[in-house]
Each structure stands twice: as structure tokens, then as C-alpha cells.
Amino acid sequence: MADDHAAHAISAYGAGLNRTPHLDRLAAEGMRLDSVYCTNSVCSPSRATILTGTYSHINGVSSIWTEFDYRVPTFVDVLAEHTDYQTAMFGKWHLGEHGASVPRSFDAWVVFPGQGDYVDPRMIDATGERTYPGYATDIVTDLAIDFIDHRDPERPFAMMVHHKAPHRPWVPDPRHADLYADGAIPEPATLFDDHAGRSEAIKRVHMSLADHLGADDLKQPVPEELRGAEHRDARVHWKYQRFMRDYLQTVQSIDDNVGRLLDHLDATGLAENTLVIYTSDQGFFLGDHGWFDKRLMFDESLQMPMLVRWPAETPAGSTSDAIITNVDFAATFLDVCGVDAAMLPAQQGRSFRAVLRGETPGDWPDAAYYRYWEHDDPIHHAPAHYGIVTDRYKLICYYGAGLGVPGASDVVFPDEWELYDRRDDPHELHNRADDPAYATVRAELTSRLAELQQRYRDEPYRGSDTPHPDWGPYDHEILERINAYVAKIAATS
């Protein structure tokens, strides 16, 4: 898994931004999934969801500032208790800053404290902390290869290889410094989106290339001749090329190292009997709509890339547009390992193993539910919102708009809504929420949204007394299942 790797920065997805031959190899030898979505587009929440198969309001991780509720079991806990699998975790953990939270139930783990560094990173394991010389993406892959070589060969293994790249501040490996000459990177069609017709909540976010991408990110100040309002467009062109050059160069190191790992599976005779999944914790705006970062429910942020190679079951060169979320990952991993997903008591997902075989079940979900909790975060000022996405439509409610304007608590707006027709408006430029022609669609999606909130036991915002993930798993039935599991583990430990 990478961090902030947008699907459109993988050449197998066809955007034409870069070339990723080793990632493309996974797609060619397996399946490319085109409708995999995160349920809260921030690093820590997505990681907690992948481990537990639960939404943020169950696992407690609503933002990078909140702590993982360790009462909620993970799929790794289940593997440790009920199978002979050896488990390992290398790279970015990011569930608690500075080592306050560490991996549990893994047989081997070495992780970055907090975000981690690109060069000569500090890493922690069960014995303490030390500095690893070199480039982070290479180091994480070295750790993974070493685990493969020194594991018990008579036992199966499940390993999580989690790269820091391409997360901000985008520090490339020097060996890729010659890639992407100035002006060579294609610009997105929506680079100069003026956000007309959008909610006021969206217009207040601090994620624009023009105004919020600084010298620290670009590794150099904006040239004098590009400063000032009259040079805004030229400044955007200039910033985009430098930001994307560094971003794509860090991606190139990931691609190289995916190749190293695949080659090692070949060399050790493990390739035919190993399921390999490549994904990211969420997507990322690459100048799309004039933005960088993620958080919002637009496709570039919402979509997680997923490439799967599994010679035993997955047809080579196949694709799938079945709607999957990161809530479904844990159930799938357990299914593949021969464990009933019900062994994970709080999980809310469903195994997509059949999808990987090219067999989408007739009752497969046709919509995904999303919720971003971190209203007015101190850096990006993104609004709290929830919504629903189907194969054609997307409905978003910025309920955070009702919480007031940053720095002006006496100014409060009502909820704001956005509706996009993803078939007729694939770039999501035209908000149809108040368009009479879409009134029936909006009513149907609003009803579906309420149904999904009920299904996932997530309460819509009704004011300051609305339950929040900081309070822990507030659904009593789920909490009882979690407590029973914890008590059982304690009694047998």
C-alpha cells in the first residue's frame, strides 16, 4: 500500500501522466479494479478501516488527530488467534503519532513513527527505535524481502508493505531526478475549475495549488515575476509542473520496488501461490479542480487504486467496476486465508473474493457510503460531510456548513448539498442538487443515503449532541460484540 497514490498516477489506469511498468504488470497478470472507494479520505482513518473492516465511528479513528480504539479487533488479530499464518507489517503505520500506537498481533513489524521521513528514516520495532540509512521506499522493500527469506517456509504468511510515498513533502530518490522535464507533464482538464455552482463550504478549503502550495512543498520560492494576482494562471502552471515532477518521481521509486518484490516472489517460487494486492489509503488531487491533497468526495480523492494478481483465482488482464470500499478489505483477506469473516466481530464489510474471480454476485452493493468527520481541520479547512456514490450519481451533504465559518463562530450556514451526474459530467463540474430535472434523483439518493447510514449504524448530524467517533463505538450492539471478543481473548491468553 502506498500513501496518497492517485489511481490516475498509475499508467494501467490510462490517464497518460506517467509510466509504471511494474504496477502495470499486476494489472496485466491479474485484475484492475475501477470502483474501489475509501470511506473517509484521510490516511489514519483509512488504515484503521482496512485493519478492522469498520467505519470511523466504530474504530474511533475519524482523523489523523484521533486514536485507534484498541478494543476493536483487526483481521490480523483473527489470523493470529485462529490460523497458522505468519504476519508482518513494514513501513507506514500512522495510527497514533510518534510511536504512541504500535502494531499488535504481528509476528514481525518495523514501522515509521508518525509520518516517517523519506531519507535515513527513524523506524521503531518491538525493541526500540533506530535510524535506517537510505531511501524509505527501498528500505521498506528490503525489510519485506528479508522477511520472506527468513520466515518459516512451512507456514503461510500475510505481509503488509506500506510505503510513505507519495505523501507530502514528495522527496524523490536522486536516481529519478532526470524524469519529467519542466512543462512535460500533462495538465488536468479541470486545473482552472472556478468552482461555480458549488457549495460555499467547498470554496473555503485551503487546498489550491495557486494559494496554498508553498515554498516548502516546491523546494523553492515562487519566482518574483509570477507573484501577484495578475500572474495567478502562470503561477498555477509553474507550481503544477514542480509539484507533479516530485510527486511522480516518488511514485517511480514505488514502481521500481514493486518490481523488486515481484521478481523476488518469482525467484523464490512463491509467485504462483501468492495473492498480491497493490492499493493506496485513498486517492489524491493532482491539480484536479485546482487542488492538491484529498479529504473531499470528488472522484480523484475518493477512488483507491487496486491491482490484484492471484494466479489461482483471478483471470489475467481482467477488470471490474464492482463498487468496493476499504470496509470490505478485512473480510476479503480473512476469506482468502480460509477464515469466516464473522470471526471479526465488529466488521461491517463483505468479502469481494468472488469479484476477484470475475463473478460479481447478483446482490452485490450498488452504492457506497462516505463520511468525512474532521470539520475545519487546522491545515486544509475541509468541511465535514457525508454522501453516497453509485455507478452514475454522487450526492454529498456538507453538514459541516451548518457548524459555522472558520474564525467567525457567529456566522452559520445551513447544510449544503451537491449532486453530480457521473455519466454526463465525468469531471464533476456541474452541481445538479437544485436542478428540477434531477429532483427525483436527489430524492431517491437522499433516501438511499439514510438507508446506508442506518445499515452502518452511523447517525446523521443533528447538532452538538450527535455521537462522535471520539466517544468510542457508540452503537451498543456492536460494542457488546467487541467486549465479548476482548473478554474471550483475555480469558485464553
N, C-alpha and C positions, 0 to 999 in steps of 0.2 A: 504494500500500500504506500502510495505517495501522499503528500500533503499539498492540497490546493492544485492538483493537476487537473486542469480542464480537459474534457473529452476532445475538444477541438484543437488541442495541442498534442494529439496522437494521430499520426498520418492515416492509420487504419479507419479513422472516423471521417476522413475525406475533406477536411477543411482547407488543406493546402498550406498550412502555416509552417510546417517542419516535416522532417523525415525521422521516423522512429522504427527502424527495420526490425529490431528485436521484439518490441511490443507488437508490431505488425505480424511477426511470426506466430505469436499466441493466437491472434485472430485468424490467421491462415490455417493453423493446425487445430483450431478449436472454434469457439463462438465469440462473436462480438454482440454484446447486449446494448440496446439503444435506448431503453427506457428505465434505467436504474436511477432512483432518486434518493437523496438524503432527506431526512425528516426534520432537520434543524441544521442549517448550513453554517456550522462553526466546528472547529477542529475537535475540541474535547467532547461536546455533545455527540458528535457522530461516532467517535471512538467508543464511548460508553454504550451507545446503541448497538454497535456492531458486536461488542462483547456480550451484552445481556439480552439482545433481542427485544428491547423495550424502548418506549418513547422517553423523552427527557423528564416528563413529570413522574415517571416511575423510578428511573435510576438516579435522579437528583441532579444530573449534570445539564443544566439549562444554558450554561455559558462557560467561557474559559475561567470565570471567577468562582464558580461553584464547585463543590466537592462531590466526588463519586460516593454514592451510598453503598458502603461495602456489605450491607445486609443483602443486597440484590446479587444473586449468583450469576456467574458468567458461564458461557459454554465451555471454557477451559476448566472451571471447577467441576463440571459434569464429566468431562473427559478424564480428569484426574481421579475422580471417585469411581467411575463405572467402566472404564476401559483400560487397556494396556498402553495407550498412546503416550509417547514421549512428547512433551510440549515445550516450545521455545518462543521467546519474544526478543527481538533485536531492533533497536532504533528508537523511534519516537513513540513515547507512551502518552505523555501530556494529559494525564488525569490527576492533577494536583501539581502545583508549581514547586520547583527546586527540590524534588525528591520527597515531598511530603506524602505522596502516594506512590506505591511501587507495585509492580506486577505480583499477582497472587496465583498460586497453584501451578505455575510454570516450573518445569524441571530445570530450565536454564533461561536466564534473561540478563541482558545488558541494555540499558536504556539511557537516553539523554535526560538530564534534569531539565524540566520545563521545556522550552522551545528547542534547545540544543544549538550548537554552533556548527557552521559549515567546515571550518578549518581547525584542526587539532582540538576536537571537541572533548569536553569533560563528559564522562559516562559513569553510571553507577550500576553496581550489581549487588548480590547478596553480601559481599564482603566489604563494600565501601565504594569510594569514588577515585577515579584516576583519569588522566588525560591520555587520549589515543592520538598519536601523531598521524597526520594525513588528512584526506578529504572525506567528509562524513559519509557520502554515498558509497564510496569504496569500502570504508570501514564496516558499515552495516552489512554489506555483502560478504566481506571477509568473515565476519562472525557467523553468518548463516552457513557459509561453505564449511567452516571449521566444525560447526555443529553436525552437519551431515556426515562429515568424515569421522567423527568421534562418538556418534550415537551408538546405542545398542542395535546392531543390524538385524536382530531377531524381532524387534518391536517396530510397529508403525509409528510415524511421527506427524505432528501438526505444528507448523512453524509460521510465525508472523514476522515478516521482514518489512519494517516500517521506516521509510526514508523521511528525512527532514525536507528535502527538496520536493517541489519547487516553491517552498514557503518563503515569504519575505524574510530577509533582505536580499535574496537572489544573488548569492555569491557563487559564481561559476568556478569549476575546475579550470586552472590555467590552460590545460591541454585543449580546451574548446574555445579559446579566446579568438580564434580566427573565424568562427562561424558567424553568419548573419551580418554582412556589411551594412553600414548605415543606409537606410532607405530601402533595404531589400525585403523587409517583412511586410506582407500584405496587411492592409488595414481593414478592420471590420466595417461592414456597411452602415452600422449604427454608431460609428465613432463620434459623430456630431449630433446625436439624438438630443433634441431640445426639451424632451420630456413633456411636451404639450399634451394636455388632457389627462395627465397622471395626477395622482393624489398629492396633496401638499406634503404629506409625510415623506414621500419619495424624494421630493425636491429639496429636502433639508439634509439628506445624507451627505457625509463627508467622505466620498469615495471617488471624486472626479480626478481624472488624470490632470486636467488643467489646473485645478486649485489645491489638491490635497496630496499629490505625489511629489515629495520633497527631494532636496539635495542628498539626504542620507540614502534614500532609495535609489537615486540615479547615480550616486557616487561622484557627482559633480554639480556645481550650481548651474542654474539656467543662464545661458549667455545673456549679456546685457541687452543685446538687440532683440531678444524675444520676450522681454518683460513688458508689462503694461497691457491694459485691456485691448488696445488696438492690435496687439500681436497674439491674441489668445489662440487663434486657429493654428498659426505657425508653431506656437509653443506646444500645442497638443500633438502635432505631427512629430516634433522633436522628442518630446517625452515618451511618446508611444514607442518609437524605434529603440530608445535606450532601455526602457523598461522591458520590452519584449525580447531584446537581444539577451539580456541577463537571464530572464525567465526561461527562455528556450535553451540557453546553454546549460542551465542546471537540469533541465529535462533530458538533454543529451547524455548527461552522466548517468541518469536513471536508466535510460535505454541501454547504454553500454553495460551496465551492471545487471540488468535483467538478462542480457545476452550471456554474461558470465555465469549466472546462476543456471540458466537453461542448459548451457554447454556442460556444466558440472553434473547436472542430472543425467545428461546423455552419457558422460564419461563414466559415471558410477552405475550405469544400468538401471537407474530409477525412473527414467522419463516415462516409460510405458505404464507404470503403476503409480503415478503421482498426479494428483489434481493440482493445477497451478492456476491461481486467480490473481489478476492484476486489477487494482482499483485505486481510488483516491477517497479521502474522507469527505470530499464534496467537490463541486466544480469551482470555477473562478472566472471573474470578468477579465477578459483580456482586451480592454478598451471597448468592449461591447457596451453600448449605451453611454459611452464616455467614461466608464467606470473601471476601477480595479477592485480587488477584494471579492467578497461573496455575500452571505447573510440573507440576501433578498431572494424572492421566489421566482425570479426570471430564470429561463432555462439554463443559461450559461453557468449560473451558480447552483442551481438545483440538481442538475444531472451529474451523476457519478459515472466515470468511465468504468467499464467492466469487460475484461477479456479473459476467457476461460479456456484452458486446454486440459482435456481429460480424455485420453485415448480410449479408455474403457467404455465411455458412455456418450461423449459429446461429438457430434459429427464435425469433421474438419470443414472450415470455410463457411460455417453456418452463422446466421444472425437471428436475433429475437427482438421483438418490440413489446414483449410482455411487460407490464408495469410491475416493477420490483422496487422495494425500498430497503434501506440498510437495517430496518427492523427484521427483515427476513433472513439476514445472513446467518445468525446463530443457529436457527432451526435447520438451515441447509447444511451447515458444517456438521452438526450432530447427525443428521440423516446420512450424510456421506460416510461418517465414521461408524454407522450401524447403531446409533442411539436414538431412541424415541425422543422427539423434541419436548414431549410433556415432562421429561426429566428436569427441564429448566422451568421452574415453577412460575416465574413472572413473565416469561417471554410472550410477546404479542404478535409474532410473525408466523410465517408459513414457509416450509421448505420449497425452494424452486428447483429441486433436483430434476423433476420431470421436464422443466423448461430447458435445462441443460442437455437433456436427451432430444430436444426438439419437439416435445409433446406438451403444449400448453393445455392444462386441464380446462374443461368447459366452464367450471365455476371459478376460474382464476379472477382475482380482483381487477376491475376496470378503472380504478381510481386510487390515488394516493393522497394521504393527509399529511400536511406540513404545519409545523408551528415553530416560529422563532420568538424566543422569550426575552432576549436581552435588550429591552427597550432603552433607547438613548444611551448606548454604550459610550464610554468616555472618549473613544477614538473616532469611531465612524458614525455615531449618532443615528444608527439604523432603528427604525420603528418596530415595535412588537407587532406581529401579525400571524395569522393562520390562513390556511386555504386548502383548496382541493385541485388536483390536476387529473385530467382524463386524457385519452388519446387525442381529443380535439380541443378541449377547453381548459381554461385555468381561471379560477375565481379566488381572489385574495381579499381579505378584510384586514385593514390596518387599524386594529383596535387600539394600538398604541397612540394613534392620533387623538384619542379621547383622553390621554393622560397628560396632555399639555405640550407646550412648546419649550424646548431646551432653554433654560435661563429665564423663562417667563411663566412661572407656575400659575399665574392668574389667567393665562390665555389657554383655553381648552377648545379643541375641535371635536366634532362628532366623529364616529367611526367613518373611515373612508374605504371605498370598495373599488377594485379593478377587475375587469373581466376581459380575457383575451381569447380570440378565436385562433387557435394554433395552426389550423389548416390554412385559413385565408390570410393570416397575419403571422407568419412563422417567426418574424423578428420581434413580435410582441410590442408593437409601436402604437396600436390604437386601442384605447380603453373603451370597451363597449358596455361598461356597467350601467350607464344611464341611457343607452341606446334602446328606444322602444322595440326595435327589431329583434333585440336579444332579451326582452323581458321574460319570456317563457324559459329561455335557457338559464337566465340568472336565478329564477325562482326554483328551477329543478336542482341547480348546483347548490343553492343555499340549503335546500332540504337534504341533499346528499352530504354536505359538509356537517350538518347537525347529526346525521346518522353516523358518520365516521367518528365524530367526537364522542358519541355515546359508545360506539364499539370499542374505542381505545381508552375509554374512561377518562377522557380529558375534558375538563369543564371550560366552556367558553367564558371570556372575560365579562364580568358583571360589575366590577368595581374593586376596591382595595381589599375586600374580604374574599376574593376569588382564590382558591388554593393555588399554591405556587410550588415548583419543584424543591425550593429550599426547605419546605416543610417535610420533605420525605415522601414516600409512597402514600398518598392520602386516600387512596382507594382501599377500603377496609378488607375487601375480599382478597385483593392481591397481597396486601400486607400480611394477612393471615397465612397465605401460602408461603410467602417469603420467610416468615418467622418459624413456620413448621419445618421448612428446609434447614434453616440455620440451627434449630434445636436438634434435628436429626444428625447433622454433621457434628455438632458438639458432643452428642452422646456417643458417637462411634469413633471420635478422634483419639 
